[in-house]
């Protein structure tokens, strides 16, 4: 009888764990949309004016979303974190004031969405080169470019501004991972890098997991390149961010010695997801960058 009760408790615990895992993973699966699903989602969000397109980067074909092709306006580029996709930015793309003041471009990073879902690209420099190639192709000659990178997208955005300083005029690094070893790593990350377990993960999470394991070395590789950034820069970070620690923001501020304007804003009592908890603040700084450049 006692053995049966133990088995029952173990079964219940396993079912609770599976239910919780599905609940937590579902948003990351849902956001990795194919073109048809993404198009239907944008239609429901009154974003039918957005163009879904593909562009060959340096080593990977990337998918992008774009609204507006007015050469008199700057190009506002959104780079998502991990695991995510360009669909992460639909709420920002809906904003009429941003659409009035800028053309908007959101790009699926390599390994996500329509840019080789589940095929991770762990080199930040290689990701930066691919994304920069799309930006360069989608901008008009002489058009100002503002880059907004969130979380791991902030890492890639910083690398773009380092490697292609002539391309980026304004930079918003939001909740960005920038300092080596200053981020939380889930206990399951290393075991899931093994093939025997990684095949169980949704494709987007598998890409994120491989990026995570390579992240520290990639950030160390960037450490001596910060002086190349010459764009007006805003560093925005929550004081209670337990995933990407606040020390990342202070590290970047110390490194950005050649940014002509540098704003460092720590958001009190906010955690990692400022897109949902502080959207007005994000838009405030995006408009500041638009007006400045």
Secondary structure, DSSP 8 states (H G I E B T S, - for coil): -HHHHHHHHHHHHHHHHHHHHHHHHHHHHHTS--HHHHHHHHHHTT-TT-EEEEEE-SSSEEEEEEE---TTSEEEEEE--SS--GGGGHHHHT-HHHHHHEEEEEE--TTSTTTTTT-----HHHHHHHHHHHHHHHS-TT--EEEEEETHHHHHHHHHHHHTTTT-SEEEEES---STT-B---THHHHHTSHHHHTTS-HHHHHHHHHHHHHHHHHHHHTT-GGG--SEEEEEEETT-SSB-THHHHHHHHH-TT-SSEEEEEETT--S-HHHH-HHHHHHHHHHHHHH-
